[in-house]
Structures are given as C-alpha cells and as structure tokens.
Amino acid sequence: MRGFVLLGAALLLASPASAQRADQLSRQVRQYVSVAEPVVALTNALVIDGTGAAPKSAQTIILRDGRIAAVGPSATTAIPAGARTIDLAGHTVIPGIVGVHNHLFYTAPGGRRVAATNTSTRLYLASGVTTIRTTGSNAPYQDINAKAAIDRGEAPGPRVHITTPYFTGEGGGYMAEIHTPEQARRFVNYWGDEGATWLKAYTTIRGDELKVIIEEAHKRGMKVTGHICSVSFREAVAMGIDNLEHGLPTASDFAPGKAKDDCPANILATATSATNANPGVDAWTGTIKAMVDNKVPMTSTLAIYELIFPGRPPVQDPRALEAMAPEVREAYLAQRKMIDENPNPVLTVPMLKNAMAFEKAFADAGGLLAAGVDPTGIGGALPGYGDQRNYELLLEAGFTPVQVVQIMTLNGAKVLGVEKDLGSIEVGKIADLAVVRGNLTTEPIAIRNTTHVFKDGVGYDPAPIIASVKGRVGIN
C-alpha cells in the first residue's frame, strides 16, 4: 500500500496544475525575477504558438495569475487596467521549451562525470527550457532534491519529471544491472516509491527483463523510455515501450545479422550508414511503421550527436565555452580538435544527415517527435544551449520553423502527458513562455537571444542567471 500512496503523491508533485507566484519564491530566486506582477500584457510580438499554426505578427498575450488569459492582435486585444505592459516589437514569443532528454548531470573528456543540479537547472531556465524530463539519472537523490527545491520556490529551475537511474544488462558501471525478472520488479517498485515517473533502459538490457520492467511500470502508472541496442526498436515497441531515444544512431534494427539480446559493436556507425539505413530498406519503413502504428514517440537529440562528427558544429557556441570550467573547456576543445583532424574518421557528415532524414521521415509518417539536449558525451552540448541548438539542427533536417517549435514544445508536453496545461500558447494554459530577440522564422540563431523566460507567469531575466554559473559547468 505504501508504494501506491507515495506514487500518488509523486504524480501530484509532477502535475503543473498550480501556479507558483512571485511572492512564493525565496529571496535567492527573486533576484532573477524581472516581471512579478500578477497581470502582464506582452504586446506587438511575433507569436509561434506551438500548435502548428502559422506565426502571427503584432500579437498581444495577456497573462493573469500564472495563466494565459488572452491572445490576439495587438490592435484589438484590450489591456487590463493596472497590467504591466512589455512592448515586444522585434521579438518572437514561443511556448516554454519542453526538453525530454535533459539530464541533471554532465560529462566531459577525461572521464569527468559530475552531478550538475545547480548549473543545469539554471541554464535550462535561462535558455527558455521550462520543463524537463531527466531521462536517466547519475545521482537520483540529487535530482529528487533539486526538483523539490524548485517546486518549493527555493531554487531557480524548470519543472522536473524524475526518471530512475539507468538500468541495463552487462557492464553497468554506475548503472543498475538487471539480470532477472525479480530484480526488474524490485527496481520498478523501489523507484516508483521514491517518486520517479519514468524509467530509462540502456544499451545491454535483455528483452526478457525489459518486458517485465515495462509491464510492472505500467501497473503503477509509470512509463519507460530507452537508449537501447541489445533490444531493437521494433522489439521494444512490441513489448509496449512508451518512448525511444536518439533515433537512428541507436537503432540496432539497422545492424545486419543482429542476434537476439546482442548489442552490435560500432552501432552508431552501422546504423547511420546509408548502406544499412535508407528509405529503400525494410528496416527503415518497418521501424517507422511500428512506432507510428503503436504511437511510440521518438526523442531527437541531434545536438549531442553532432559534436562527434568531424567539422560539426561549424562554429563553436561562445556561450557554452564561457560557461565551462577552464579545465573542462580545455579538455573539450582538445577532443574536438582530435575529431576534426582525424584523417580516417569512422563517422562522416553524410551519416549525421542520414540520422536527420530518419527523424524527418518518422515525423512525416505521423510519428510524434520530441527533442532534448542530452548534456553528456564530450561535453559540448550544454543544458539549455544544446536545446536551442536543436532548433537550428531540426531546421537543417528539413522541418519548418513552425514544425520545430511544435516538436520542442507541444510534442514534448504530449510525451510527458501535460499537454492540457503546457506546451502551447493558448488561453487557459499555464503561462510558460520564452521570448527571443529577433524573428525566429527568418533568423534561426535568434533562438539563442533569450530576453525573458516566463514560468507560471513569472518573468525571469536570463542574463544574471547565466552569469551565476559562468565558468562553473563541470564543477557543480
């Protein structure tokens, strides 16, 4: 009985139904608040609302008590008496970004792996990411405690949906190794009692154990996602998995001769090779069809994969370099130099383009594509900044600006089951918004120019939040 009581409490904590007022925030958080009034009018903005509708210029958004009270043309939308008015001419407003692969830990070259609940939560919020799913935990109790502090208004940060520690098969390292059905059941129930609402499978988990975990999770109202390999995408879909991470780079469906419960070597290069993965092979069409038919969403994490391909990104993001601790920056740049100067690279840019094409084909077929940064690997895709980079990369993949905003906002909210309250700019929804300087439909890089972030209708100034973590990423 204890598990069900605690799970109910955890789900209530995960619910975004009640708004957090500015006067409920601690002094530490209020120092970053620039808009505290209960009624706010954002006027003359270009609005991309996240629903897939065409952008609308010269719009006014009225925020009242943490919710969106009105949206319409500035010429005809009445501004309530006493409202704080902010003229956003020359700015674009989008829903708060929903990152569904957004860890609260960070890795970098040299074996560095640190809990980053301080720097991550701040960078997410300052970048317009107002909701995240941790999607695999390195220090689960730090994640749980960080979420609780944010929920109490004691620390700045996004809404947090807690995922369990990674679970895998052989070679777990810091991850939980699951080798029997009984271990699987015990793992689900323990972390369900601790408040996790998602579970994260990793590469060497075997099919029998994954199936049990999915079944046990569903009994408790929990969901399962995975960065899988020993189990193929189509096998996991048949078991009832709720989400699949990364897309083509991890899909062992594209490894010729794959044996049951075996993770093929060099899966990234194998799966992204045009020889093995192209629209003319059964694995391409069959995998997409299985996911779409069974309504299994896929998470795009292009920002993290881009960094291990030579010549990508073409220009380093100076904000990311400034945020890194000096020794982390040095190690990262050395790793990037090694990748770029490798005369015989295993990975090539056409492979990255193939991964992009798979995501586009999945979405074009009716699949629900969401996005997240995954701030791991060699350390160049930072929390928040990497989410913003995803905007540019998804445009490169062939999506329109409207489609990309929808992928990064409403689609993520649908994956998390919070789309009734979050993910789009619609009357009645919680006022989570990101304001960027420039026209996001014609200037993709404008996504980096965040000027205001609203969470629960409270406006935050990104500049001092970013300043508070400068030179700290990789330390705390």
N, C-alpha and C positions, 0 to 999 in steps of 0.2 A: 504493500500500500504506500510505503514511504516514497517509492520511485514515482508513482503517479501524482502524488501531491507535489513533489518537487518539480516534476516536469511541467505541471500546470503553472506553477509559479514562474518557471523559466520562460514559458511561452508568453505569459503576461508581460514579463520584462522585455521580451523581444518585440512586443507589439508597439507600434508607433502611435497609438491612438491618442495619448495625452500629450499636449504640447508643453515644452519647457520654457517658462517665461524668463525674461532677462533678470527679474528681481529674485529668481530662484537660483541664480548662478553664484558661485563663490567669487570672492574678490580676484582670485587668480584668473578665473575665466573672464570676468567682466572687463579686465584690462584689454582684452582683444575685441570687445564689442563696440561697434561703431553705430549701430542702429538698435535702440532699445525700446522705442515707442510701440505701444500695442496696435496702433493703426498707422500703416505706411502706404504711400502711393508711389509706385515706381512708374515714371511717365516717359513717353516718347522712345520706348525701346523697341528693338527688333526682337521678336519672340519666336523661338523654335520650341514648341510645347511638349515634344517627346511622344506625341500620339501618332506621328507620321504625317500630320497635316502640314501644308505648305507654310513657310515662315511668314509672319505678319509684321509689317513695319508700323512705327508710330503707335505702339500699344501701351496701355496703362494696366498695371497689375495692382490691385488693392489687397493688402494683407491686413487681416484683423484677428487679433488674439491667436496668432500662430497658424492661421489657416488662410487659404486663398479665398477672398470674398468676392472678387470680380476680376474679369479680364476682358478688355475690349479696346476699341480705338480711342486714342487719347482725346480726339475731338469730341467724343460723345460720352465718355465714361466719367461720371461725376466723382469728384474727390471729396471724401467725407470731411466735415468740419473738424479741425484740430489734427488732421493727419500730418505726419511727417512726409514731406514730398521730396523725392530724389529724382532729378532730371537725368535720364539715361540716354539722351540723344547720343548717337555714335557708339552705343553699346548693344550687345546681344545678351538676352536672358534665356537660359535653358534650365530644365529641372536639375536639382542636385544629382550629381553622378552617383550611380549605384554600382559599386565595384564588387564583383562576385568571386574574385580570386585575389584577395588583398590581405596578405599576412601582416601580423604584428611582430614579426622577426625579420632579420635582414642577414644576407650572406654576401661575402666578397672573397676575392682571391686570397690564397694562403690559408684556407681552412677557417676563415672568420665566420662565425655564426653567433649572432647576439640577439637577445630579446630587445625589441625596439619599440616598446609600447609608448614611450614618450615622444620620440621623433616621428614615428609612423602616424600616430593619431593626429598630431599637429599638421603634418604635411598633407595628409588626406583632406582634412577640413579646409586648410588654406588653398588647396587646389580645386575646391568645389566638389569634393567627394563627400557626400553627407551620409551615405550608408555603405557599409562593407560587410562581407562575409569573410571570416578568417581563413577558411578553406585549407585547413591543415595547420596544426599548432606545434611549435617547438617548445614553448613554455606555457602550457594550458592555463595554469592558475594565474599567471601574469595577465593573460588575455582576459580571463574571467574578472579579475580585479580591475583591470583597465576599463572594461565595459561598465562595471558597477560604478566606478568613479565618474565616468562620463554621464551615466544615467542619473546620478545624484547631483550633477551640475558642479562637481568639484574639479574636473579636468576638461580641457577643450578636446573635442574629437567628434567623429561621426557616430551614427548609430552602428552598433556592432552585433552581428549574428555570429554566435560562437560555434566553431567546428571542433571536433575532437582532435587529439593528436593523430598524426598519420598512423594508419595500420597497413602492414604489408606482410610478405612471407619471409623468405630467407633474406639475410643481410640487412636486418632492420636498422642497425646502428642506434640512433636516437629515437627511432620509430618503434611502435609496438609490433612485435611479430605475432601473427595469428596462425596457428598450425592445426587447430582442432575446432569443430563446431562449438564445443563447450567454451573454449576461450573466446570465440566470436560472440556468443551470447553474453558472457560476463563483461566483455569490453563495452558492448552496446549499453547494457543496463547501468554499468558504473558511470559512464559519461553522460547518459541520459539523466541520472540522478544529480549529476553535478551541473546541469543546466545547458549542455550542448544541444543544439537543434539539428546540426548536420554532422555527418561522418565523412572522413576523407580516406579513400583507398589509395594505395600506392602500388608501384610497378610489379612487385613479385607476389602479390596476393593471389592465391589459387581460387579457382572457380567455386569449389565446394564451400570454402569459408566465406567468400564474398556473398554467395547466395544466402547463407544463413544470416549474415550481418544485415543484408537488405531486408530480409523477412522480419528479423527482430526489430530493426529500426522502424519499419512501417507499423508494427504493432503498437509502438509508442508514439506515433505521430512524428517521428524523426525522418530525415531524408539522407540519402547517400550520394556523394559525388566521387569522382575518381580520376587520378592521373594513373592510368592503368597500362599494362603491357602484357603480362602473362595471360590475362583475360582480354580478349579483343573487344572492340566497341560493340559489335553485334552480339557477342555472347553476353556482355553486361546488360545490354538492352533487353535481351530475352529474360534475364534474371529480375528485371524491374528496377534497375538503377535510375536515379532521379535526375542526373546531370552528368556530363562528361567534360573533362577539362582539356584544354590546349588544342584540340582538333587534330589535324593531320600529323604533326610531329610525334605524337604518342600512340597513334592508331596501329596496332600490330596486325590489323586486318590486311594491311598492305605489305606484310612480310611473306614472301613466297615460301611455302612449305612449313609455316609455323606449326609447331607441335602444341598439343594441349598443355596448358599451365606452364608454358615456357615463354620467357621474355627474350626475343632475339637480340643478339648483340647489334650495336650501332643502329638502334631502331629509328633514331631521328633521321639519319642519312637514308636509310632504307625506305622509310615511309614517305619522305618528301621527294624521293626520286621520281621523275616523270615517267620512268620506265615502269615502276610499280604502281604509281598513283596518277591516274589521268582519267578524264571523263569516259574513256572508252573501255575501261576495265570494270569487271563486275564488282570488285571491292568498293570502287568509288560510288557507283549508283546504288549498290546494295546497302552499304553502310548508311548513306544519307537516307535512303528509303526507310530503313529500320528505325532510325532515330526519329524521323518525321512522323511515321505511322504510329509510333508509340509515345509521341510527344515528349521526347527526351531532349532538353536543351543542351547546347554546347557553349562553352566559355572560350572566347578568344583572348589570347594572352600574347599578342604579337610583339608588344613592347619588350618582353623579356627574351623572346627568341631572336629578335632582330640583332641583338648585341653579340651573338656568337657567329654571325656571318661576316665574312670579310667585306670591308667597305661600308658597313652599316653600324650606326647611323652615319650619314654623310657628314654631319656636323654635330659635335658634342653639345649637349644642353649645358650651358654655363651655370645655370641654377643648380643642377644636380652636382656638378663638381664643387661648387661653393658650399653645398650642404654637407658634403662628405668630410669626415675627419681627415686631416692631411695624409696620414699613413694609408688610409683606405683609398683616397684619391690616387695616390702614387701607385698602389698595387693594381687598382682598376685600369689606369692608363697604360701600365706596363702590359697587362693582359690584353687589352685592346690592340696595342702595338704588335704583340706577338701574333694575334689573329690576323690582323691586316697584312702583315709581312710574310705570312706563311706561303711559301712558293707552291705548295701542293695541298690546298685546303680540301678537306673532306666535304665541307658544306659550301655551297655556292648560292649566289643571289637567286638564280632561277628556282632553286629548291624553296627559298622563302616565298617567292612569288607563287609557287605551286600550293603552298600552305594557305596563302591568301585566297587563291582561286577556290580551294575546297570550302573555305568559310563562306565565300560568296555563293557557291553552288548550293550549299546547305540552306542558307537563308532564302535564296531564290526558289528553292523547292518547298518553302513553307516552314522551315525549321526555326526555332526560337534561339537566336544567337545573342548572348550577352557578352560582357567583357570585364577584364580585371588586369592588374599590372603584374602580379606575382613578383614581388621585390626580392628575388633570390639570385641564383646563378652567379655571374661575375660582378654583380653589384651596381650595374649602371642604370637599371630601371628602378628609380626610387618611388616610394609611396607617393601617390598623387601626381607627381610629374610623369610617371610612367602611364598612369591612367590618361592623362592629357595626350601623351604621345600616341596612345591607342587611337585617339580621334584622327590624327594625321595618317596613321598606318591603315586604318579602315577606309579612309578616303582613297588611299593608294590601291587598296584591294578592289576598288570599283563601286563602293557604296556612295550614295549621295550624302550631303551634309545632314539632311533630314533623317535619312536612314541611320546614320551613325549616331546621332543624338538619341534616337529611339533605342538602338542597341545598348547604349551606355546608360540609359535611364530607365524607361518603362520596361524594357525587356529584362533588365536585372531585377527590377521590382517584382516582375511576374515569377522569375525563378525563385525568389525568396517568399513569394506569396503575400506581398504587402502592396500590391498594385492598387488596392482600393484607397489607400492613403498617400502613396508616394509614387514617384516615377514620371509624373507629367504635370504640366501647369494647367490645372482645371479647377473650376470653382468647387470648393468644399474640401479639397485635398490639403494636406499639411504643407505649409509654406517652406519647402526646401528648394532653394534656387541657387544657381551660380550665375554671376554677372561677369562678362568679359568685355574688355575694351576692344572695339572693332566689329566688323561684320563677319561673323563666323561662316557665312555661306560663301564668301569670296576670299577670306583670309584665314586659312586653316591654322596658322600659327597664333591667331588671336586666342585660341583656347588656352594659351599659356599666360594671358594677360588678365588674370582674375582680379577684379577690383572689389567685389562684395561677395560674400557667401552667406546665404540665409539658411538657418536650420531652425525649425519651429517658429519661423517668422522673425527670429533674432538675427541681426546682421553682424557679421564678423569682418574685420579688416585683415586681409591675408598678410600684409607686409610685416606687422610686428610678430605674427605667429611664425612666419618663415625666419625672421631674424632670431627668434628664440632658439632655433635648432641649428643655426648656421655653424658648420664645422663639427657637428655632433653625430651625424649619421655614421653608424658603425661603432659608436661608443655606448650610447644609451637610447 
